[in-house]
Amino acid sequence: MKLFIKLIRNLLGLIIATVDILTRGSKQKRTAEKQQSVEAEAQNMALYQFFACPFCIKTRRAIYKLNLPIEKRSASEGSPFRDELLEGGGRVKVPCLRIEKDGEVEWLYESSEIIRYLEKRFA
């Protein structure tokens, strides 16, 4: 039964991810200088996520629309990023945005909080 539920969840996640890719729309436009600055800032961020998670899809969609080249790291079982998330953030919960700034690392959970932070910083 557990395997069946996992299969259904993954299938629904795949459908949602496919619909997301097909309906994303356009990226935010910036001047070349501004985009270069944004890209430099985004190098200090990483999104820990599961591919088929609806909240991760919501967060990735916002990242796409804001035109942010944030590294995506899979926190799936067996992934070294899962251990990194547990050690650094204290729990395996996705989505989680790792933000490194001035030598400090912040772990931001909750899709709505991540999106709010990114929009405030980059929109």
C-alpha positions as CSV (number, residue, x, y, z in Angstrom):
1,M,0.0,0.0,0.0
2,K,2.8,2.4,0.9
3,L,4.5,1.8,-2.5
4,F,1.2,2.4,-4.3
5,I,0.7,5.8,-2.5
6,K,4.3,6.8,-3.3
7,L,3.7,5.9,-7.0
8,I,0.5,8.0,-7.1
9,R,2.2,10.9,-5.4
10,N,5.2,10.8,-7.9
11,L,2.8,10.5,-10.9
12,L,0.8,13.5,-9.8
13,G,4.0,15.4,-9.1
14,L,5.3,14.6,-12.6
15,I,2.0,15.8,-14.1
16,I,2.2,19.1,-12.1
17,A,5.8,19.6,-13.0
18,T,5.0,19.1,-16.7
19,V,2.1,21.5,-16.6
20,D,4.4,24.0,-14.8
21,I,7.0,23.8,-17.6
22,L,4.4,24.2,-20.3
23,T,2.8,27.2,-18.7
24,R,5.6,29.2,-17.1
25,G,5.5,32.3,-19.2
26,S,8.3,34.7,-19.6
27,K,11.3,35.6,-17.4
28,Q,11.8,39.0,-15.8
29,K,13.8,41.3,-18.1
30,R,16.7,43.3,-16.7
31,T,19.6,45.3,-18.2
32,A,22.7,43.3,-18.9
33,E,24.5,45.0,-16.0
34,K,21.6,44.4,-13.5
35,Q,21.3,40.8,-14.6
36,Q,25.0,40.3,-14.1
37,S,24.7,41.7,-10.6
38,V,21.7,39.4,-9.8
39,E,23.6,36.4,-11.1
40,A,26.5,37.2,-8.8
41,E,24.2,37.4,-5.8
42,A,22.4,34.2,-6.8
43,Q,25.6,32.2,-6.8
44,N,25.4,32.3,-3.0
45,M,22.1,30.5,-2.9
46,A,20.9,27.0,-3.4
47,L,17.4,25.5,-3.4
48,Y,17.0,22.1,-1.7
49,Q,14.0,20.4,-3.3
50,F,12.2,17.3,-4.6
51,F,11.4,17.4,-8.2
52,A,7.7,16.4,-7.9
53,C,6.9,18.3,-4.7
54,P,4.1,20.9,-5.4
55,F,5.6,23.4,-3.0
56,C,9.0,23.0,-4.7
57,I,7.4,23.5,-8.1
58,K,5.8,26.7,-6.8
59,T,9.2,27.9,-5.6
60,R,11.0,26.9,-8.8
61,R,8.3,28.7,-10.8
62,A,8.9,31.9,-8.9
63,I,12.7,31.5,-9.4
64,Y,12.2,31.1,-13.1
65,K,9.9,34.1,-13.4
66,L,12.4,36.3,-11.4
67,N,15.1,35.1,-13.8
68,L,17.4,33.8,-11.0
69,P,20.1,31.3,-11.7
70,I,19.8,29.6,-8.3
71,E,21.4,26.1,-8.1
72,K,18.8,23.4,-7.4
73,R,19.8,20.5,-5.2
74,S,17.9,17.3,-4.9
75,A,17.2,16.2,-1.3
76,S,16.0,12.8,-2.3
77,E,17.0,9.7,-0.3
78,G,20.6,8.7,-1.0
79,S,21.6,12.2,-2.1
80,P,24.5,13.9,-0.4
81,F,22.5,17.1,-0.5
82,R,19.9,15.4,1.8
83,D,22.6,15.0,4.4
84,E,23.8,18.5,3.8
85,L,20.3,19.8,4.4
86,L,19.9,17.8,7.6
87,E,23.3,19.0,9.0
88,G,23.0,22.6,8.0
89,G,19.3,23.3,8.2
90,G,18.6,20.9,11.0
91,R,15.8,18.9,9.2
92,V,14.9,17.4,5.9
93,K,12.1,19.6,4.8
94,V,11.7,21.1,1.3
95,P,11.8,23.5,-0.3
96,C,14.6,25.1,1.6
97,L,16.7,28.0,0.4
98,R,20.3,28.1,1.6
99,I,21.5,31.7,1.6
100,E,25.2,32.5,2.2
101,K,25.8,36.2,3.0
102,D,28.8,37.8,4.6
103,G,30.2,34.5,5.8
104,E,26.9,33.5,7.5
105,V,24.5,30.8,6.3
106,E,20.8,31.1,6.6
107,W,18.3,28.2,5.9
108,L,14.9,29.5,4.8
109,Y,12.0,27.0,4.8
110,E,8.4,27.4,3.5
111,S,7.7,28.1,-0.2
112,S,5.8,31.3,0.6
113,E,8.6,32.7,2.8
114,I,11.2,31.8,0.1
115,I,9.2,33.5,-2.6
116,R,8.6,36.6,-0.5
117,Y,12.3,36.9,0.3
118,L,13.3,36.5,-3.4
119,E,10.7,39.0,-4.6
120,K,11.8,41.5,-2.0
121,R,15.5,41.1,-2.9
122,F,15.3,40.7,-6.7
123,A,12.0,42.0,-8.1
